[in-house]
C-alpha cells in the first residue's frame, strides 16, 4: 500500500512533518475550547466515543505544482527567458537543460503534469547555484498532501476518519464516510489526484450537510461524540459562489462573491469567481442556520 505513494526521504520528511503539524494546529485553532489548554490534539483525546474526523483533501489542478526550493523567494522577480506570469507543465520527469544549466523537473501523481511558475523556472536556470539546483524538491504539493494525510490516518487509532474531495467546479463529495476501515482509507488516499477547481466554501457546506444526516447512515451516533474537519489545501477558492445565504461573507469583509483574480496569484488568468473562504465550526451551524458563528 505505502509503496504506491511517491515517498521521498531525507529533507522531504521534514516538509511532511511540518505540514502535518500545521494541519493539526489549524484544526486546533478552528475549535473553541472554553477554559482548556492541552498539548494533545482534541480529536485523539479519550472520550466516551470515537471522534469523527473528516479530512478534505484539495484535489484541484494547482496541487500538481512543484514544491519550491527553500531559497527561492516568489516575491522577487527573477530575469530569464521564461514568462513569470505563465505556468509551465512537465508531462515527464527527468533532467531538463536551459541556459547551459541542468535541473530535474517532476511530474505529478496519477500521470498528471507537474507545474512550475515561469518565475521559479528563471530562478532555477538563471539564478540558482549548482548546489541549489541539485537540491530542488522532487515532489509536488499533491505528493506532500498524500503523504501527510496517509501518515495522520496510519498513525491514529480509535478515530472514525473520512475523506472528502472537490467535485470539479460544483461543490464536493464524500469520498469515504467517517468510520471507513483504515486500509480502505489509505488506499483511497493514494488515488487522489489534482484534476478539479477549488470550490472550497461549497464543499465545506456539503460536508456540513453530511454531518447533519440522521438515521442509519448518520456519522454522528451520539450527542457526546466529537466531530472535526481537517482541510488540506494549497490556496484560494475558485468556482465557489453557490453557497447558502447564511454562510455568505462569513469574514464580514463585504466582498462576496469576489473575483479570484483579485486575491489569487498572477498565474491565474482564466475568468473565474469565488466566495471568500469560510471556516465555520460544525457545532455553530448544525441545524441552526440563523445562528451567528465565530469565523476565522
Secondary structure per residue as TSV (DSSP state, phi and psi in degrees):
chain	resnum	aa	ss	phi	psi
A	1	X	-	360.0	-54.6
A	2	X	G	-62.6	-28.3
A	3	X	G	-67.2	-16.4
A	4	X	G	-77.6	-13.3
A	5	X	S	-93.3	139.1
A	6	X	-	-77.7	74.9
A	7	X	-	-75.3	134.7
A	8	X	-	-130.6	133.7
A	9	X	-	-96.3	-162.4
A	10	X	T	68.8	-128.3
A	11	X	H	-64.0	-27.9
A	12	X	H	-63.6	-36.3
A	13	X	H	-57.9	-36.8
A	14	X	H	-62.2	-40.2
A	15	X	H	-62.2	-45.8
A	16	X	H	-59.8	-44.4
A	17	X	H	-65.8	-42.3
A	18	X	H	-64.9	-39.4
A	19	X	H	-67.5	-39.1
A	20	X	H	-62.7	-42.4
A	21	X	H	-64.6	-38.3
A	22	X	H	-64.0	-42.2
A	23	X	H	-60.8	-44.1
A	24	X	H	-67.3	-39.4
A	25	X	H	-62.4	-43.0
A	26	X	H	-63.0	-38.7
A	27	X	H	-62.3	-45.9
A	28	X	H	-64.0	-38.5
A	29	X	H	-69.8	-18.8
A	30	X	T	-93.9	1.9
A	31	X	S	-124.3	113.5
A	32	X	-	-70.9	134.5
A	33	X	-	-127.7	112.0
A	34	X	T	-75.9	122.0
A	35	X	T	63.9	24.8
A	36	X	-	-127.8	133.5
A	37	X	-	-134.8	129.0
A	38	X	-	-149.5	159.8
A	39	X	S	-95.2	-15.3
A	40	X	S	-97.6	129.7
A	41	X	-	-51.9	140.5
A	42	X	G	-59.4	-35.6
A	43	X	G	-78.5	-4.5
A	44	X	G	-110.3	2.9
A	45	X	S	-72.1	151.9
A	46	X	-	-69.0	141.7
A	47	X	-	-151.9	-179.5
A	48	X	S	-73.6	-19.9
A	49	X	S	-139.9	153.3
A	50	X	-	-65.7	134.6
A	51	X	E	-73.2	148.9
A	52	X	E	-88.9	129.5
A	53	X	E	-131.5	107.1
A	54	X	E	-90.3	132.0
A	55	X	E	-111.8	114.3
A	56	X	E	-90.5	114.0
A	57	X	E	-103.1	119.0
A	58	X	-	-61.2	116.2
A	59	X	-	-115.2	32.5
A	60	X	B	-80.0	164.5
A	61	X	G	-62.1	-29.2
A	62	X	G	-67.1	-16.6
A	63	X	G	-69.2	-10.7
A	64	X	G	-83.1	0.0
A	65	X	B	-71.0	142.1
A	66	X	B	-70.2	146.4
A	67	X	-	-72.1	144.8
A	68	X	-	-79.3	151.6
A	69	X	-	-67.8	140.2
A	70	X	T	-60.4	-21.4
A	71	X	T	-85.4	-10.5
A	72	X	-	-78.4	133.3
A	73	X	-	-115.4	105.1
A	74	X	T	-66.3	-13.2
A	75	X	T	-80.0	-11.8
A	76	X	S	-96.7	136.3
A	77	X	-	-86.8	116.0
A	78	X	-	-99.2	135.6
A	79	X	-	-85.4	146.1
A	80	X	S	167.1	-173.8
A	81	X	S	-80.2	-11.5
A	82	X	S	-89.8	142.0
A	83	X	-	-74.7	118.3
A	84	X	T	-65.0	-20.7
A	85	X	T	-94.5	5.6
A	86	X	S	-109.6	160.0
A	87	X	E	-112.8	130.7
A	88	X	E	-105.0	132.5
A	89	X	E	-106.9	139.8
A	90	X	E	-122.4	116.7
A	91	X	S	-84.0	-21.7
A	92	X	S	-127.5	137.4
A	93	X	-	-75.6	150.4
A	94	X	E	151.8	-175.8
A	95	X	E	-86.0	135.0
A	96	X	E	-125.9	149.2
A	97	X	E	-123.3	130.2
A	98	X	E	-146.8	141.4
A	99	X	T	56.6	31.7
A	100	X	T	73.9	10.5
A	101	X	E	-122.7	147.4
A	102	X	E	-117.3	139.0
A	103	X	E	-145.9	152.3
A	104	X	E	-92.1	122.8
A	105	X	E	-110.9	146.9
A	106	X	-	-111.5	154.5
A	107	X	-	-95.2	175.1
A	108	X	B	-102.6	162.3
A	109	X	G	-58.0	151.6
A	110	X	G	78.0	15.0
A	111	X	G	78.3	16.6
A	112	X	B	-90.9	158.6
A	113	X	-	-69.6	134.7
A	114	X	E	-75.2	143.9
A	115	X	E	-117.0	136.8
A	116	X	E	-133.8	132.4
A	117	X	E	-71.2	151.4
A	118	X	H	-61.6	-36.0
A	119	X	H	-64.4	-40.9
A	120	X	H	-65.6	-38.5
A	121	X	H	-62.1	-40.9
A	122	X	H	-63.6	-39.3
A	123	X	I	-63.1	-43.5
A	124	X	I	-62.1	-48.0
A	125	X	I	-98.2	-8.8
A	126	X	I	-125.3	-15.2
A	127	X	I	-122.5	-44.9
A	128	X	-	-61.2	145.7
A	129	X	-	-77.0	170.3
A	130	X	H	-62.7	-35.6
A	131	X	H	-66.7	-42.9
A	132	X	H	-63.3	-43.8
A	133	X	H	-63.1	-35.3
A	134	X	H	-68.2	-20.1
A	135	X	T	-112.4	20.4
A	136	X	-	-63.9	132.1
A	137	X	-	-55.5	132.0
A	138	X	-	-103.2	50.3
A	139	X	-	-157.0	159.3
A	140	X	B	-105.3	174.1
A	141	X	H	-59.4	-37.1
A	142	X	H	-66.2	-37.5
A	143	X	H	-57.3	-45.2
A	144	X	H	-65.1	-46.3
A	145	X	H	-61.1	-45.0
A	146	X	H	-59.2	-46.0
A	147	X	H	-65.9	-43.3
A	148	X	H	-64.4	-47.3
A	149	X	H	-64.6	-41.2
A	150	X	H	-57.4	-47.1
A	151	X	H	-66.7	-40.3
A	152	X	H	-59.4	-46.1
A	153	X	H	-70.6	-43.0
A	154	X	H	-65.6	-33.2
A	155	X	T	-90.7	-3.5
A	156	X	-	-110.8	139.9
A	157	X	-	-123.7	161.2
A	158	X	S	57.4	36.9
A	159	X	E	-131.8	135.5
A	160	X	E	-92.0	84.6
A	161	X	E	-77.2	151.7
A	162	X	E	-140.3	166.5
A	163	X	E	-128.6	141.1
A	164	X	E	-133.4	152.0
A	165	X	E	-135.2	166.9
A	166	X	E	-76.7	150.5
A	167	X	-	-111.0	85.4
A	168	X	T	51.8	-109.4
A	169	X	T	-118.5	20.2
A	170	X	S	-137.4	84.4
A	171	X	-	65.7	-153.9
A	172	X	E	-141.1	-174.2
A	173	X	E	-149.3	158.6
A	174	X	E	-85.3	107.4
A	175	X	E	-70.6	-44.4
A	176	X	E	-140.9	126.8
A	177	X	-	-71.1	160.2
A	178	X	T	-59.9	135.6
A	179	X	T	97.6	0.4
A	180	X	-	-63.0	138.6
A	181	X	-	-54.3	145.0
A	182	X	H	-56.2	-45.4
A	183	X	H	-59.8	-38.9
A	184	X	H	-68.5	-38.8
A	185	X	H	-63.5	-46.4
A	186	X	H	-62.9	-38.0
A	187	X	H	-65.5	-38.5
A	188	X	H	-66.8	-36.2
A	189	X	H	-58.8	-39.7
A	190	X	T	-69.5	-12.5
A	191	X	T	-104.7	11.6
A	192	X	-	-89.7	120.6
A	193	X	-	-128.6	160.4
A	194	X	S	-83.4	100.4
A	195	X	-	-137.0	-2.7
A	196	X	B	-120.7	-176.0
A	197	X	-	-85.1	-163.6
A	198	X	-	-128.8	67.4
A	199	X	-	-77.6	72.6
A	200	X	H	-68.6	-50.2
A	201	X	H	-63.9	-42.9
A	202	X	H	-59.0	-42.9
A	203	X	H	-68.5	-38.2
A	204	X	H	-64.7	-34.2
A	205	X	H	-68.6	-37.9
A	206	X	H	-61.5	-38.9
A	207	X	H	-67.8	-38.9
A	208	X	H	-58.5	-44.4
A	209	X	H	-62.6	-35.2
A	210	X	H	-62.0	-43.8
A	211	X	H	-70.4	-17.5
A	212	X	T	-86.3	-1.9
A	213	X	-	-61.1	148.5
A	214	X	-	-125.1	161.8
A	215	X	S	97.1	-154.3
A	216	X	T	-63.0	-37.3
A	217	X	T	-99.2	16.8
A	218	X	-	-69.3	132.0
A	219	X	S	-70.8	-32.7
A	220	X	-	-88.3	119.2
A	221	X	-	-103.0	-11.1
A	222	X	S	-161.0	156.3
A	223	X	T	-63.6	-28.7
A	224	X	T	-85.4	-2.1
A	225	X	-	-75.6	133.6
A	226	X	-	-86.2	147.1
A	227	X	E	-137.6	133.8
A	228	X	E	-138.2	159.7
A	229	X	E	-131.7	126.5
A	230	X	E	-106.4	128.1
A	231	X	E	-110.6	119.4
A	232	X	E	-109.1	98.7
A	233	X	-	-139.8	162.4
A	234	X	-	-109.9	0.2
A	235	X	S	174.0	-152.6
A	236	X	-	-75.7	156.0
A	237	X	-	-76.5	157.8
A	238	X	-	-141.1	153.1
A	239	X	S	51.0	57.7
A	240	X	B	-143.4	53.9
A	241	X	-	-113.2	-11.1
A	242	X	-	-90.1	75.0
A	243	X	-	-126.0	160.4
A	244	X	-	-66.4	154.3
A	245	X	G	-57.8	-35.5
A	246	X	G	-77.8	-4.9
A	247	X	G	-104.9	-10.2
A	248	X	T	-67.9	138.8
A	249	X	T	55.5	46.7
A	250	X	T	-63.3	-24.9
A	251	X	T	-89.4	-1.9
A	252	X	-	57.6	38.3
A	253	X	-	-96.2	-3.8
A	254	X	S	73.6	16.5
A	255	X	-	-115.5	27.2
A	256	X	-	-107.5	138.2
A	257	X	S	-72.7	152.5
A	258	X	E	-108.8	178.5
A	259	X	E	-106.8	116.9
A	260	X	H	-63.2	-19.2
A	261	X	H	-69.6	-18.0
A	262	X	H	-79.0	-40.2
A	263	X	H	-101.0	-14.6
A	264	X	S	-94.1	177.3
A	265	X	-	-73.4	164.8
A	266	X	T	-68.2	-20.6
A	267	X	T	-72.4	-14.2
A	268	X	-	-83.8	91.2
A	269	X	-	-104.9	-11.2
A	270	X	S	-77.5	152.6
A	271	X	-	-70.1	130.9
A	272	X	-	-163.3	157.7
A	273	X	E	-129.3	161.3
A	274	X	E	-152.8	155.7
A	275	X	-	-90.0	153.7
A	276	X	-	-60.3	138.7
A	277	X	-	-57.4	139.3
A	278	X	-	-120.0	150.3
A	279	X	-	-139.6	89.4
A	280	X	B	-107.8	121.1
A	281	X	-	-62.6	144.4
A	282	X	H	-57.7	-39.9
A	283	X	H	-61.8	-25.7
A	284	X	H	-80.1	-31.0
A	285	X	H	-111.7	-13.1
A	286	X	T	-62.5	114.3
A	287	X	T	68.9	12.7
A	288	X	-	-143.2	67.2
A	289	X	T	-63.3	-16.3
A	290	X	T	-91.0	-3.8
A	291	X	S	-78.5	138.8
A	292	X	-	-82.2	123.3
A	293	X	-	-106.9	149.7
A	294	X	-	-70.6	138.2
A	295	X	B	-124.9	162.5
A	296	X	-	-130.1	360.0
